[in-house]
Amino acid sequence: MILIGSGALLERAIKFLIKNNYEIEHVLLQTTSSIEKKLLAHNISYTISNDINFDLKLFLYNRPSTIIFLLNCDTLIDNNLLLTHHSFFNIHNGLVQSYRGISEVCVFAAICNSEKEYGATLQILNAFELIDSGKIVAQRKFPMTSTIDYFSLFMESVKNCEYIFQENLNSILNNQYNTEEMHTLGELFSFKDLRVIIKGVDPKLLFKACSLGPLKFYLPKLVKEIRDIGINLDAEAL
């Protein structure tokens, strides 16, 4: 199996796989990571990639079919790769019937929309599909309380993504999974949608959505976009 991505979700998946003696063929890291030390210690090959599609194509050349997991991966996989004999699976931080696209923005929008639940979607990727619109392998939900803020929802959602990966791993590796067609396609969110998302939102909800806590240091794009709108992320200033 090959893993592609970055951040806490990828690191937790790698630790789980190593602990439970799963074979990892290769890891494509989108950024440098503390997980590199663990990969080196267990002789697992990895690449810090500036071009996921290019490096993945090189690695897959003439290789037998394998399973590829995208974990917090912000790169769109090239259709030519999706048309090969390899199987691609993506874990999206959001319920795709409502929230597709950049997970950081999906979490923000869910709070602004005062949702009662949030969740993760495990999908199989095929060529020429819209973003986060593939057949659903599994979904895992959890309730959103009225007091939840961005930091707590984001951390809970990462944990939820971790669980959906672990719960469905064996069925995917053994080719014993089922898929469900998408019947409802949610809105596709990107950073440019933040201005629209906050329009007319209750100030209390906006306060919660902007309460990033320590994540201010790990989500620079989201922080920049929020500040560009004119929102001060200092809790006292809000």
N, C-alpha and C positions, 0 to 999 in steps of 0.2 A: 504494500500500500504506500501511496505517496500523499504527503500532507502539504498544503499550500496555505499561507496566510501570515498572521501576525497577532500580537497581543496575548491577553490572558487566556482566551479560549484555546488558541493553538498550543500554548505552553501547557495548559492543564491536560489537553488531549495527549500530548507527547508523554507527559509523566504517567498518565494512566496506561498507555500502551506499553511503555517500558516496564512498569511495575507488574503488569499482567502478561508479560512475555509475548506480546504481539510483534510480528516482524514489520519493521519500517524500512522500506527500500530507500527512500530519500525524502528530504524536507526542503521545500523552497520557502525561505524566509523573505518577507517583503522589507523587513528592517532588521538591524542588529538586535540581538536579544540575549538575555541572561540564560536562555535555554540552550544556547550554543555549548556551554560547558558540559551539560548533561549529554548532549548529542555526541560530543567528542569522547566523553568518558565511556560511552556505550558503543563506540565505533559506528555511529550512524552518520551516513554521508548527508551533507546539506549544502545549500547554496544560498548566499544572500543575493537576491536577484533584483536588478533594476528593470528587468523586462521578463515578466513571468512567462508570457507566451513563447518567447524566443528560447529561454532556458529550459522550459518544459518540453518543447519540441526536440531540443538536442538530447535531453535525457531519455525521452520515450522512443527515440529512433531505433527501430529494429528490436524493440523489447516486446516480450509477450504481454498479453492483456493484463492490466492491473486496475486496481480501484484507487481513485483519487478523491480526497476530501478537501474541500475548500472551507477553511475555518477563519472567519474574520478576514476574508480576502476581498480587496476592493478592486481587483482586476477582472475585467470581462474576458472570459476564456474564448480564444479564437474559434470560430466555427469549424475551421479545418481540423483542429484538435478534437473538437466534440464529435466529429464525424469518424474518428478512428475507432478501433476495437476496444479502447479503454472506457471505463465507466466513471463518470464524474458525479459527485454528490456535493451539495452545498447546504450548509446550515445557515439559515437566515434568522437574525435576531428580530423577529416580528411575525405576526400572523398575516400571511400574504393576502388573505381575503380583504384586509384593511390597510396593511402597512407594508410597502415594498420599497426597495432602494437602500439608501444609506442608513444603517441601523442607528447611528447617533441621532439622526434627525427623526427617525421613526419613534424612538423613545421620547424625544422632546414633544412630538405631535400627540402621542398617546396621553401624556399628562395634560397638555393644553385642551385636549378633547374630552377630558374627564372620563376616560375609559374605565370599565369595571374589571377588565382582565387584560393580560398581555401574554405573550408566548413566543415560541420558536417554531420554525418550520424546517423540516429536512426534506430536500427535493433532489430529484435526479435531473441532471442538466442534459439537454439535447440541443443540437444545432438550430439556429434561426428562431429561437424563442425570445419573447420579451423578457426583460430582467425580472427575476424572481417569479416566473410564471410556469415553471416546470411541474411535472407530475409530483404530487405530494407522497412521500414515503411515510412520514409521521409528523404529528404536531404535538406540542406539549404546552399546556396553559397553566397560568397561576393567577390568583386574584390580585387586583390593585386596590389597596386601601385608600381611603380619602385623604390620608396624611402622607402618602408616599411622595417623595421628591425625586429629582433626576438621579442623584447619586444612588439612592437605595434601589430605585427601579432598574437602573443600569446594571448594578452589581447582581441583583436577583436574576436579571435576564441572562447575564453571562453564565451564572450557575445553572440556569434552566437549559441553556444551549449545551452546556457540558453534559447534563443528564441525558438529553435527547441523543447525543452522540454515543454515549456509553450504552444506552438502552437498545439502540438499533444496530450497533456495530456488528455483532455476530450474524444477525439475519442478512445483512448486506454482504459480509464476507462469504457467507454460505449460499448466497443467491436465493434466499428464502423470504424475500420481502415482497410486499404488495404495494401498488401505487394507486393513487386516486387522482382523477382528472380535476383540473381547476375549473370550478363553475362560476366563481366570483373572483374578479381580479381587482385588488385594492389599488389605491393611489400610489404612484411612484414618487418618493420623496428624495430631494437633494438639498444641499445647503442653500441654494437660491430660493427655496420655498419657505424659509424661516419667516420672512416678512409677511407672507400670506398667512402662515400658521398662527402668528401672534395677533393678527388683526381681530379686534373685538373680544379678545380672551379676557376672562375675569383676572384682575391683577393678582389675586391669591393663587390662581393656577399658574400664572406666568412666573410668579415668585418661586413656586415649587419646580417648574420646568427649568429655571435658571440656577437652581441650587445644585451646582455640580460638585461641590466639595473638593476633595483631592483630585477628582477627575479633570479639574482645570489644567493640571500639569500633563495630562495624557491625551487630551482631545483638542489639540491646538487649532484644527480647522473649525470645529464647532465654536470654540471660544472666540476666534477671530470674527466669525460671521455674526455672533451675538453682539459683540462689541461694535462691529460696523453698523449694526442697526441702531446703536445708541444706548444699549442696555449695559449698565454697570454691574459686573458680576460680583462686586463686593456686596455681601449680604446686607451690611448696614446701609449701603447706598441705595439698595433696592427698596 
